[in-house]
């Protein structure tokens, strides 16, 4: 077993397990949602463990990101009520490929 260390949202491990408030596995990270220029973390796109479409985990519900996992304040029962992830609302960070997404037409003053 490795020692988990807390990390910044920009280095969220690819396909990291997403853990619930009771230690249960909720799903897997499929995309990190944020604005790298202003260092604003919006949340995650998660593939639920129970299957189904990707959902958005709000940044306010993410308690800690480590080198191994993402810990949230969500319960298993709350996963079904999360907003669906919509790819057309997000785009890849400029110069970064992979799991990072930025909200299209987001205005930090709104």
Secondary structure as UniProt FT lines:
FT   HELIX           9..11
FT   TURN            14..15
FT   STRAND          17..19
FT   TURN            21..22
FT   STRAND          25..35
FT   TURN            36..39
FT   STRAND          40..48
FT   TURN            49..50
FT   STRAND          54..58
FT   HELIX           59..61
FT   STRAND          62..66
FT   STRAND          69..72
FT   HELIX           76..79
FT   TURN            80..81
FT   HELIX           87..89
FT   STRAND          90..92
FT   TURN            94..95
FT   STRAND          100..103
FT   TURN            104..105
FT   TURN            108..109
//
